[in-house]
Amino acid sequence: MSDPEKLTADWVENWEKLLAQNLPFKVFLKGRDLTYLACNENYAIDHGLKPSEILGRSDYDLYPRELAEKYRAEDLRILETGRSETIEGRYVKDGQEHHGQTIKSLFRNQYGEVIGILGTFWDITELVHVKEALRESEAKYRSLVETAIEGVASADLGGNLTFVNNAFCRMMGYSQDELLGKSFAGFLHADDVSVLKETFPNALAGALTGATVEFRAIQKSGQSLWLSTQPTAIMIDGKVIGFNAI
């Protein structure tokens, strides 16, 4: 471990530069005229250049015109408002489109004078793809559940309904708005409320895996309806947060 007292004056004076070069992010500094004053190697390498070869260039020299104009508009807005911004957008690397997230803010000298725009940028392409895959998976799941002929309902640990599909609404004669947030026990036949209290906690604990529970629910019309289900626990990170019933 280095002794702080042995650090050279040069190292202390240049620690900001060393920090920028060693960060896993891409860092750049533009002047008020929006030409590059500095950048680290992680930023320059995306363009197949050295940091010294970026200096004096503008975004029009590095990016397609559409992107360059977008970046310029962002920079001008920050210079005008003085507010930092977190911006997501696409960029081109090795001829392929990627997604990035950038934090841009004003950069001032030791006298408080605005020199230009400081940007910290990192690639979020993998994260964007994961989010897209999750959205697609969720859409497919929701479509499957919504169009199922079986009634599907979910409830939290307090027994309050958090999700009902169209088939369940048709069975009960209620709309989603009339069911969501309501206690599941409130729609049960009075003689079968004990079934919910006795069997569902066991289902949440995994003691009734594969077991069928039968009970009567009361439709909006007042008629009773026999339902049969195999309740299963909903778990997130190993913690039970509610149950599903089909």
N, C-alpha and C positions, 0 to 999 in steps of 0.2 A: 504493500500500500504506500502510495506516495506521501512524503512529508510536505504539508502545505507550505512550510517555510522555505522549502527548497525549490518551489515552483519559480520558474524564471519570469521576469517582467514581461518578456515577449509573449509567453504563453498566456499570462493573465490578460494582456491587452488584446489578444486574438482569440479569446475563448469563445466569443460569439461565432466567429468564423468556423472554428473547430466543431462547435456544437452543431451548426447548420450542416457541415459536411458529414457528420456522423449520425444524424437523425435518419430513421428509416423512411421519413417522409420526403417529399419533394418541396424545396423551398426556393422562392424567387423574390426579387426586389425590383420593382419598376420605378422609374423616375416620374415626375409630374407630367412629363411629355409621353409617358407610358412606354418608353423604351427600357430595355433591361439594364439594370445597374449591376446585378449580381444574381447568382443562383448556385445551388449545390450540385454535386455530381449526379445525384439521383434524378434531378430535374433535367439536366443536360443530356443524360444518357438516353432518355426517351426519344430525343431528336437526333441521336447518333452524333452528338457534338460534345466538345469539352466546354466546361463553364465559361472559359475565356472567349469561346467562339459564339456564345449567346449574347455577350455584352454588346450594347448598342443596337441590337435588333428589336423589332416590334413583333407583336403577335401575328401580323400579316406575313412576316417572314417565316413563321414556324407552323402556322395552322391554315386550314382552308379558310377562305374569306368569310364564310358564314360564321364559323366559330370565332374567328378573330374579331369580327364586329360585335359578337355577343360578349366576349371578354372585355372589349373596349368599353362597351356600354356599362358593364358592371363596374369597371374601374372608375369611370367618370362619375357614376352615381355615388360611389364611396368617397371620392374626392369632394363631391358637392355636399353630401350629408354628414360626413365624418363618422359614420356608423360602420362597425364591423358587420360582415355578412358571412353566413355559411351557405355555400352554393353547391348544388349537385348538378352534374351535367355530363355529357359525353365528350370524349376526346379521342384522337387517333394516335395509335402506337403501333409501329411496325406494319402500317397499312391496315390495321384492324381497329374497329371501334371499341372503345372501352368506356367505363363509367368512372367518374372521379368525384371526390368531394373536396371542396376548397374553402378555407377560411381566409378571407381577405380583410385587411384593416389598414388604416393609415400608419405610415412609418415616419417617425420624427427624429430629428437629430438631438444633440445634447442641449440645444437651446429651445427645444419645443417646436421648431419649425418643421412643417410637413415636407418631407423629402419625396415621398411617393407612396406606393402601394406595396405592402408586404403580404405575400401569399404562402400558405402552407397547404400542400395538396397531397392526397393519397388515393390509391386505386381502390374502388369498391365494387369492381365488376363482379367478383365472385359473390359478394353479398347481394347485389342486385339480382343475379341469376337465382340465388337461393330464395329470395323473396318472390320472384316470379313463379318459381316452381311451387312454392307454398300457396300462392294465390290460385294457381291452376289446380292444385290438389284440392284446395278448399272448395273451389267452384264445382269440381267434379263430385266431391263428397256431398255438398249441399244439394246439387242437382239430383243425385241418387236418392238422398233422404227425402227431399221435397216431393219427388215423383213416386216414392214407394207406396204400395197399397197398404202396408202396415202402418199403424200409428206409431210415431216415434216421439218420445218426450225426454227431456233432461231436467234435472232439478239440482239445486245446491244442497249443502249439508243440512240446511234448515227446512228442506222439503219444498222450497219455492221453485216454481217452474221457470227455467231459464231458456228452454227451447221446446217448441212443438211444431211438428210438420203439418202439412195440409190434411193428410189422412186422419191424424189425431183430432184436428179441429172438426172435421166432418163427423167423426164418431161421436164427439161430445156435443156438437151443435153450437160451439162457441167460435168466435174469431180469435186470432192470435193475440190481439190486444186485450181481449177479455180473459185470457189464460195466463199470459206471461207475467211473472212477478207474484202470482197468486199461489197460495199454499196448495200443494197437491192433495193434502188431506181434506181440504175444503170441498173437493169434488167427489169424495168417496161416500159410499153408503155408510150410514152411522154404525151399522153392525160390523163393518169391515175396516174401520179405522184402526182397530187393534192389529190387523194384519200388517199394515204399513209400519206401525210402531215396533212390531216384533220381528218381522222378517227383513225389512230393508237395512237396518243396522248390520245384520248378519251378512247381508249381501255385500255391503260396503267393506266389511272386514274380510271378504273372500270366503266366508263359511258356507255360502249357498251357491258356489260356482256351478252353473248348469242347472240349478234347481228352478222349477216353475212355480210362480206365485199367482194365485187366482183371487180376484176380488171384484166387487161391484163398484162402478162409478155412476154418478148421477148426471144425466145429460141435461142440457139447458131446458128441455121440454119437461123435465121432472121424472122421466123414465129412467129405470136402472139398466145398466149395461154391464154384462160380465166381461171382464178383461183377463187375459192370461199373458204373463210376461216372464222373462228371465232377467232380472235387474243386474246390471254390472256397474262397477265403480268407475268413475272418471278420475284418472290420476295424472298429475303433473309433477315431474321431478320426484316421483316416489311418494307423493302426498295426495291422499284422497280429497277431492274438492266437491264431489257430488256423485250422481248416478245417472245412468241411461236406462231407459225402459222401452222395449219394442213390443 
